[in-house]
């Protein structure tokens, strides 16, 4: 079994090459494999992710045994994995056969040969991402060393997930900013508006159609490309002219209100 320095080196190797979300699955799989091979008496390891819609999925697993045990907990709504996400950061079950906290899940785990289990919360940047799940079929004892190593692996997984989410959010923000800027320029040029009035037009269109601003902008850019392809670059629809007029009208009212103070 690898020593502490070996574990640290393997974790560093698994995470240093994470440059974009495409590397995420491979990195997480490497981490669960190293965890399984490094933590005393742990035979199966997986990573559960909590999603914004309330669902939980297994995103990396050392084998199908993990997926089966994880799915049982999701379906039953109980177990060390879910408990670690919401109640107790580190859940340590030393003898599954005598555990009474999860009366539906534990008998099923025993039937499948689980003797001990851990769930460790994945937490970084004030966000709970999910849990690291560790199963043993060889021992009903969870040592302090095993718990400490599990927490170390969970910390690395959380950092990897946090970095991946930041990259995803940044890419989304940059893409939104670019398309809004393109739409703003099109509206200014097409209707001879200044920047403030053009932006008022976009926000007006967003509000009246109950559509996100970036989606409104993307639609306008796509409409422009369609007109260019069909030779109608300078044309506008009646709804566009009406919305532009409303936006321009409001933009002209604001200075008069300011001057009256």
Sine and cosine of phi, psi and omega as CSV:
sin_phi,cos_phi,sin_psi,cos_psi,sin_omega,cos_omega
0.00,0.00,0.70,-0.72,-0.04,-1.00
-0.88,0.48,0.55,-0.83,0.09,-1.00
-0.99,0.13,0.06,-1.00,-0.04,-1.00
-0.83,0.55,-0.66,0.75,0.00,-1.00
-0.92,0.39,-0.60,0.80,0.04,-1.00
-0.90,0.43,-0.67,0.75,0.01,-1.00
-0.88,0.47,-0.72,0.70,0.01,-1.00
-0.87,0.49,-0.67,0.74,0.00,-1.00
-0.91,0.42,-0.65,0.76,-0.01,-1.00
-0.93,0.37,-0.63,0.78,0.04,-1.00
-0.90,0.43,-0.68,0.74,0.02,-1.00
-0.88,0.47,-0.67,0.74,0.00,-1.00
-0.91,0.42,-0.58,0.82,-0.04,-1.00
-0.94,0.33,-0.50,0.87,-0.13,-0.99
-0.97,-0.24,-0.32,0.95,-0.14,-0.99
-0.93,0.36,-0.45,0.89,-0.06,-1.00
-1.00,-0.07,0.17,0.99,0.03,-1.00
-0.96,0.27,0.96,-0.29,-0.06,-1.00
-0.91,-0.42,-0.45,0.89,0.00,-1.00
-0.47,-0.88,0.22,-0.98,-0.07,-1.00
-0.85,0.53,-0.38,0.92,0.01,-1.00
-0.91,0.42,-0.40,0.92,0.02,-1.00
-0.99,0.11,-0.17,0.99,-0.20,-0.98
-0.89,0.46,-0.76,0.65,-0.06,-1.00
-0.86,0.51,-0.71,0.71,-0.01,-1.00
-0.90,0.43,-0.64,0.77,0.00,-1.00
-0.90,0.43,-0.72,0.69,-0.01,-1.00
-0.90,0.43,-0.62,0.78,0.03,-1.00
-0.90,0.43,-0.64,0.77,0.05,-1.00
-0.88,0.47,-0.67,0.75,-0.02,-1.00
-0.90,0.44,-0.70,0.71,-0.02,-1.00
-0.92,0.39,-0.55,0.84,0.03,-1.00
-0.93,0.38,-0.70,0.71,0.04,-1.00
-0.90,0.43,-0.64,0.77,0.02,-1.00
-0.88,0.47,-0.72,0.70,0.01,-1.00
-0.86,0.51,-0.64,0.77,-0.06,-1.00
-0.99,0.13,-0.19,0.98,-0.14,-0.99
-0.94,-0.35,-0.51,0.86,-0.12,-0.99
-1.00,0.02,0.80,-0.60,-0.06,-1.00
-0.82,0.58,0.75,-0.66,0.10,-0.99
0.92,0.40,0.16,0.99,0.06,-1.00
-1.00,-0.06,0.79,-0.61,-0.08,-1.00
-0.93,-0.36,-0.37,0.93,-0.06,-1.00
-0.58,-0.81,0.69,-0.72,-0.06,-1.00
-0.67,-0.74,0.62,-0.78,0.06,-1.00
-0.54,-0.84,0.24,-0.97,0.02,-1.00
-0.85,-0.53,0.85,-0.53,0.06,-1.00
-0.98,-0.22,0.71,-0.71,0.03,-1.00
-0.92,-0.40,0.71,-0.70,0.09,-1.00
-1.00,-0.06,0.78,-0.62,-0.05,-1.00
-0.98,-0.22,0.30,-0.96,-0.07,-1.00
-0.89,0.46,-0.44,0.90,-0.01,-1.00
-1.00,0.09,0.10,0.99,0.05,-1.00
1.00,-0.06,-0.13,0.99,0.01,-1.00
-0.99,0.13,0.35,-0.94,0.05,-1.00
-0.79,-0.61,0.71,-0.71,0.02,-1.00
-0.72,-0.70,0.40,-0.92,0.09,-1.00
-1.00,-0.02,0.89,-0.46,-0.09,-1.00
-0.99,-0.16,-0.31,0.95,0.06,-1.00
-0.46,-0.89,0.65,-0.76,-0.03,-1.00
-0.50,-0.87,0.59,-0.81,0.02,-1.00
-0.95,0.31,-0.37,0.93,-0.01,-1.00
-0.17,-0.98,0.06,-1.00,-0.04,-1.00
-0.93,0.36,-0.40,0.92,0.03,-1.00
-0.85,0.53,-0.67,0.74,0.02,-1.00
-0.89,0.46,-0.73,0.68,-0.03,-1.00
-0.85,0.52,-0.68,0.73,0.00,-1.00
-0.88,0.47,-0.73,0.68,-0.01,-1.00
-0.92,0.39,-0.64,0.77,0.04,-1.00
-0.89,0.47,-0.72,0.69,-0.03,-1.00
-0.88,0.48,-0.60,0.80,0.06,-1.00
-0.85,0.53,-0.69,0.73,0.00,-1.00
-0.92,0.40,-0.67,0.74,0.02,-1.00
-0.88,0.48,-0.72,0.69,-0.06,-1.00
-0.92,0.40,-0.60,0.80,-0.03,-1.00
-1.00,0.08,-0.28,0.96,-0.02,-1.00
0.95,0.32,0.44,0.90,0.01,-1.00
-0.41,-0.91,0.30,-0.95,0.04,-1.00
0.73,-0.68,0.23,-0.97,-0.02,-1.00
-0.83,0.55,-0.59,0.81,0.00,-1.00
-0.86,0.50,-0.82,0.57,-0.03,-1.00
-0.93,0.37,-0.56,0.83,0.02,-1.00
-0.90,0.44,-0.64,0.77,0.01,-1.00
-0.92,0.40,-0.57,0.82,0.00,-1.00
-0.92,0.39,-0.62,0.79,-0.18,-0.98
-0.92,-0.40,-0.37,0.93,-0.17,-0.98
-0.84,-0.54,-0.80,0.60,-0.13,-0.99
-0.77,-0.63,0.87,-0.49,-0.12,-0.99
-0.84,0.54,-0.59,0.81,0.03,-1.00
-0.81,-0.58,0.88,-0.48,0.01,-1.00
-0.93,-0.36,0.84,-0.54,-0.08,-1.00
-0.85,-0.53,0.91,-0.42,-0.01,-1.00
-0.91,-0.42,0.96,-0.27,-0.13,-0.99
-1.00,0.08,-0.45,0.89,0.03,-1.00
-0.64,-0.76,0.99,-0.12,-0.08,-1.00
-0.86,0.52,-0.57,0.82,-0.07,-1.00
-0.90,0.43,-0.42,0.91,-0.03,-1.00
-0.95,-0.32,0.03,1.00,-0.02,-1.00
-0.96,0.27,0.74,-0.67,-0.06,-1.00
-0.90,-0.43,-0.04,1.00,-0.10,-1.00
-0.94,0.34,-0.47,0.88,-0.04,-1.00
-0.80,-0.60,0.99,0.17,-0.19,-0.98
-0.91,0.42,-0.33,0.94,0.02,-1.00
-1.00,0.02,-0.68,0.73,-0.09,-1.00
-0.98,0.22,-0.68,0.73,-0.15,-0.99
-0.86,0.51,-0.69,0.73,0.05,-1.00
-0.86,0.51,-0.58,0.82,0.03,-1.00
-0.93,0.37,-0.61,0.79,0.05,-1.00
-0.90,0.43,-0.67,0.74,0.02,-1.00
-0.88,0.48,-0.69,0.72,0.00,-1.00
-0.86,0.52,-0.49,0.87,-0.03,-1.00
-1.00,-0.06,0.10,1.00,0.12,-0.99
1.00,-0.07,0.11,0.99,0.02,-1.00
-0.95,0.32,0.74,-0.68,0.01,-1.00
-0.94,-0.35,-0.54,0.84,0.09,-1.00
-0.52,-0.85,0.29,-0.96,-0.12,-0.99
-0.38,-0.92,0.50,-0.87,0.13,-0.99
-0.73,-0.69,0.52,-0.86,0.18,-0.98
-0.76,-0.65,0.78,-0.63,-0.05,-1.00
-0.81,-0.59,0.80,-0.60,-0.04,-1.00
-0.91,0.42,0.64,-0.77,0.12,-0.99
-0.99,-0.15,0.93,-0.36,-0.18,-0.98
-0.64,-0.77,0.80,-0.60,0.06,-1.00
-0.34,-0.94,0.51,-0.86,0.03,-1.00
0.81,0.58,0.66,0.75,0.03,-1.00
0.88,0.48,0.42,0.91,0.02,-1.00
-0.78,-0.62,0.65,-0.76,0.14,-0.99
-1.00,-0.10,0.88,-0.48,-0.04,-1.00
-1.00,-0.03,-0.46,0.89,-0.06,-1.00
0.35,-0.94,-0.65,-0.76,-0.03,-1.00
-0.50,-0.87,0.51,-0.86,0.17,-0.99
-1.00,-0.08,0.83,-0.56,-0.07,-1.00
-0.94,-0.35,0.76,-0.65,-0.05,-1.00
-0.77,-0.64,0.80,-0.60,-0.05,-1.00
-0.85,-0.52,0.61,-0.79,0.08,-1.00
-0.83,-0.56,0.74,-0.67,0.12,-0.99
-0.94,-0.34,0.06,1.00,-0.07,-1.00
-0.93,-0.37,-0.25,0.97,-0.06,-1.00
-0.48,-0.88,0.59,-0.80,0.10,-1.00
-0.98,-0.20,0.34,0.94,0.02,-1.00
-0.87,-0.49,0.75,-0.67,0.10,-0.99
-0.94,-0.35,0.92,-0.38,-0.05,-1.00
-0.98,0.18,0.31,-0.95,0.07,-1.00
-0.87,0.49,-0.61,0.79,0.03,-1.00
-0.88,0.47,-0.67,0.74,0.01,-1.00
-0.89,0.46,-0.67,0.74,0.01,-1.00
-0.90,0.43,-0.69,0.73,-0.01,-1.00
-0.90,0.44,-0.66,0.75,0.03,-1.00
-0.92,0.40,-0.62,0.78,0.04,-1.00
-0.88,0.48,-0.66,0.75,0.03,-1.00
-0.91,0.42,-0.60,0.80,0.04,-1.00
-0.89,0.45,-0.72,0.70,0.02,-1.00
-0.90,0.43,-0.65,0.76,0.01,-1.00
-0.88,0.48,-0.63,0.77,0.02,-1.00
-0.88,0.47,-0.69,0.73,0.01,-1.00
-0.92,0.40,-0.65,0.76,0.04,-1.00
-0.88,0.48,-0.71,0.71,-0.01,-1.00
-0.88,0.47,-0.65,0.76,0.03,-1.00
-0.90,0.44,-0.66,0.75,0.03,-1.00
-0.89,0.46,-0.71,0.71,0.00,-1.00
-0.91,0.41,-0.63,0.77,0.03,-1.00
-0.89,0.45,-0.68,0.73,0.03,-1.00
-0.90,0.44,-0.68,0.74,0.00,-1.00
-0.89,0.46,-0.64,0.77,0.00,-1.00
-0.93,0.37,-0.62,0.78,0.03,-1.00
-0.90,0.44,-0.66,0.75,0.04,-1.00
-0.89,0.46,-0.69,0.72,0.00,-1.00
-0.89,0.46,-0.71,0.70,0.00,-1.00
-0.90,0.43,-0.64,0.77,0.01,-1.00
-0.90,0.43,-0.71,0.71,0.01,-1.00
-0.88,0.48,-0.64,0.77,0.02,-1.00
-0.91,0.42,-0.69,0.72,-0.01,-1.00
-0.90,0.44,-0.68,0.73,0.00,-1.00
-0.91,0.42,-0.65,0.76,0.02,-1.00
-0.91,0.42,-0.66,0.75,0.01,-1.00
-0.90,0.43,-0.70,0.72,-0.01,-1.00
-0.88,0.48,-0.65,0.76,-0.02,-1.00
-0.91,0.42,-0.72,0.69,-0.07,-1.00
-0.94,0.33,-0.56,0.83,0.06,-1.00
-0.91,0.41,-0.65,0.76,0.04,-1.00
-0.89,0.46,-0.65,0.76,0.04,-1.00
-0.89,0.45,-0.71,0.71,0.00,-1.00
-0.90,0.44,-0.65,0.76,0.01,-1.00
-0.87,0.50,-0.70,0.71,0.02,-1.00
-0.89,0.45,-0.63,0.77,0.02,-1.00
-0.90,0.44,-0.70,0.72,-0.01,-1.00
-0.91,0.42,-0.68,0.73,0.01,-1.00
-0.87,0.50,-0.71,0.71,-0.04,-1.00
-0.94,0.33,-0.70,0.71,-0.11,-0.99
-0.92,0.39,-0.61,0.79,-0.11,-0.99
-0.93,-0.37,0.15,0.99,0.01,-1.00
0.80,0.59,0.77,0.64,-0.01,-1.00
-0.96,-0.29,0.42,-0.91,0.15,-0.99
-0.98,0.18,0.11,-0.99,-0.12,-0.99
-0.89,0.45,-0.68,0.73,-0.02,-1.00
-0.88,0.47,-0.70,0.72,-0.02,-1.00
-0.93,0.37,-0.61,0.79,0.04,-1.00
-0.90,0.43,-0.64,0.77,0.03,-1.00
-0.93,0.37,-0.60,0.80,0.07,-1.00
-0.87,0.49,-0.61,0.79,0.05,-1.00
-0.88,0.47,-0.73,0.69,-0.02,-1.00
-0.89,0.45,-0.69,0.72,-0.01,-1.00
-0.93,0.37,-0.57,0.82,0.07,-1.00
-0.88,0.47,-0.72,0.69,0.01,-1.00
-0.89,0.46,-0.63,0.78,0.04,-1.00
-0.89,0.45,-0.69,0.72,-0.04,-1.00
-0.94,0.35,-0.70,0.71,-0.08,-1.00
-0.94,0.33,-0.48,0.88,0.01,-1.00
-0.99,-0.13,-0.03,1.00,-0.02,-1.00
0.80,0.60,0.73,0.68,-0.02,-1.00
-0.82,-0.57,0.61,-0.79,0.02,-1.00
-0.86,0.51,0.56,-0.83,-0.06,-1.00
-0.84,0.54,-0.68,0.74,-0.03,-1.00
-0.91,0.42,-0.53,0.85,0.02,-1.00
-0.96,0.30,-0.62,0.78,0.09,-1.00
-0.86,0.50,-0.72,0.69,-0.01,-1.00
-0.88,0.47,-0.69,0.73,0.00,-1.00
-0.89,0.46,-0.63,0.77,0.03,-1.00
-0.90,0.45,-0.68,0.73,0.00,-1.00
-0.90,0.43,-0.66,0.75,0.02,-1.00
-0.90,0.44,-0.68,0.74,0.01,-1.00
-0.91,0.42,-0.65,0.76,0.06,-1.00
-0.87,0.49,-0.65,0.76,0.03,-1.00
-0.88,0.47,-0.72,0.70,0.00,-1.00
-0.89,0.46,-0.62,0.79,0.03,-1.00
-0.90,0.43,-0.68,0.74,0.02,-1.00
-0.90,0.44,-0.65,0.76,0.02,-1.00
-0.88,0.47,-0.70,0.72,-0.01,-1.00
-0.91,0.42,-0.53,0.85,-0.05,-1.00
-0.99,-0.14,0.08,1.00,0.05,-1.00
0.98,0.20,0.39,0.92,-0.01,-1.00
-0.88,-0.48,0.66,0.75,-0.14,-0.99
-0.84,0.54,-0.60,0.80,-0.11,-0.99
-1.00,0.01,-0.06,1.00,-0.11,-0.99
-0.99,0.16,0.45,-0.89,0.07,-1.00
-0.72,-0.70,0.44,-0.90,0.03,-1.00
-1.00,0.05,0.30,-0.95,0.01,-1.00
-0.90,0.44,-0.59,0.81,0.01,-1.00
-0.92,0.40,-0.59,0.80,0.04,-1.00
-0.91,0.42,-0.69,0.73,-0.01,-1.00
-0.90,0.43,-0.64,0.77,0.00,-1.00
-0.91,0.42,-0.71,0.70,0.00,-1.00
-0.90,0.43,-0.63,0.78,0.02,-1.00
-0.90,0.44,-0.67,0.74,0.02,-1.00
-0.88,0.47,-0.66,0.75,0.02,-1.00
-0.90,0.44,-0.68,0.73,0.00,-1.00
-0.90,0.44,-0.68,0.73,-0.01,-1.00
-0.90,0.43,-0.63,0.78,0.00,-1.00
-0.88,0.48,-0.70,0.71,0.00,-1.00
-0.92,0.39,-0.60,0.80,-0.01,-1.00
-0.90,0.43,-0.51,0.86,0.01,-1.00
-0.98,0.19,-0.45,0.89,-0.02,-1.00
-0.95,0.31,-0.60,0.80,-0.11,-0.99
-0.85,0.53,-0.68,0.74,0.03,-1.00
-0.89,0.45,-0.60,0.80,0.00,-1.00
-0.91,0.41,-0.63,0.78,0.05,-1.00
-0.90,0.44,-0.63,0.77,0.00,-1.00
-0.91,0.42,-0.65,0.76,-0.05,-1.00
-0.94,0.35,-0.41,0.91,-0.07,-1.00
-0.98,0.20,-0.18,0.98,-0.04,-1.00
-0.96,0.29,0.00,0.00,0.00,0.00
